[in-house]
Structure formats: C-alpha cells, structure tokens
Amino acid sequence: MQKTSIILATVAVFGLAGCLEGDVERGVAGAGAGLVAAEVLGTDRTGTMLAGAAAGVLCDDAGINGCR
C-alpha cells in the first residue's frame, strides 16, 4: 500500500510541474520526484534525482504541453 501512495505522489508532482513557472522550479520538483522514485525502485538516489531534475528542466523544451 505504501508503494501505491508513493507512486501517486510522484505522479502528482509531475502533474504539478506544469504549474511551475521556471526551469529551476521544475528542476527542483523533478529532483524531488526522482528521489521518491529512487526510494520506490531501490535505485541510486543521486542518479535518479539528476534524471528527474533533467526531465523537469527539459520537459518544456521537449514540447510537452503540461510543462509550458
């Protein structure tokens, strides 16, 4: 049950990333989501946080409508 709530929290963070105004804000939200994902998946925290931060920063450049 705990994994389900953590996954839902991660989805909520990514959903709110579109409400953030700048790349820095989206990067911080992505890093937070990456940390949650690392805990759920049991992966390296630093690498997963960096991947999440990169996804947050670059999501608007990739043309994703929720990130504009």
N, C-alpha and C positions, 0 to 999 in steps of 0.2 A: 504494500500500500504506500509505503514511503517513496518508493521509486516512481510511482504514478504521480504523486503530488510534486515531486521534484521535476519530473518531465513537464508537467503542466505549468509549473513556474517558469521553466525555461522557455516554453512556447509563449507565455505571457510577456516575458522580457523581450523576445524577438518581435512580438507584435507591437510593443510599445516603442520599439526602436524607430518606427516611422514618425512618432510624435516628437522625437528629439530633433533639435534644430541644426546642430553642427556635427561635423565628423568626430570631434573629440567626445561629445556626449554619446554618440552611437558607438564609438570605440570602447568607452567605459562600460556601457550596457552589454556590448558583445563580450568583453572580457569577463564580466560577471556571469553571463550565461555560459561562457566557456568553463569557468570554474565549477559551476553546477554540473555541467555535462561531464567534466573530469571526475567528479565525485560519483556520479551515477555509473559511468562507464569504467571507472577504475584505471583511467589513463594518466599520463604525465600532466600535472596541473599547469606547469609553465607553458608547455607546448600547446595545450588545449586553450588556455587563456589567450595566447598570442593569436591562434587561429580565430578565436571568437572576436577578438579586437579587430583583426584584419577584416573579417566579414562585416563587422559593424561599420568600419570606416569606408569600406569599398562598396557597400550594398547600393548606395545611390548612384555610384559610377557605373554599376553593372546594369542599371536601368530597371531595378525592382521598384514598382510603384509605391510600395509601403514605406520606402526609405527616402522619399522626396519631401 
